[in-house]
Amino acid sequence: MQFVINELAGLESLATLPGYEEVNSELAGAVLEEAAKIASEVLAPLNKLGDERGASLTKEGVVAAEGFGAAYRQFIENGWNGFGGDPEYGGQGLPV
């Protein structure tokens, strides 16, 4: 992914655009490293359980397989849902 971002997508050229001034190879590498951690340590272990049990429909609505709620909370707490959001409101301020 680092090759794709840096070479194919032309990160260096993108960094010259307004709003992208702070985006660089080191930042992209750090984001990819953290994404790999949550993917391998939190999300991947849920795949088998999700395939075996899946979500269920109850009178209260859809209930995700065990562990998915906690994984989503961790996703939110770590800011993955707010990359492009305004830091004033809990986002990370990265370009959309």
Secondary structure as UniProt FT lines:
FT   HELIX           2..3
FT   HELIX           4..8
FT   HELIX           11..14
FT   TURN            15..16
FT   TURN            18..19
FT   TURN            21..22
FT   HELIX           25..38
FT   HELIX           39..43
FT   HELIX           44..53
FT   STRAND          56..58
FT   TURN            59..60
FT   STRAND          61..63
FT   TURN            66..67
FT   HELIX           68..77
FT   TURN            78..79
FT   HELIX           80..82
FT   TURN            83..84
FT   HELIX           87..89
//
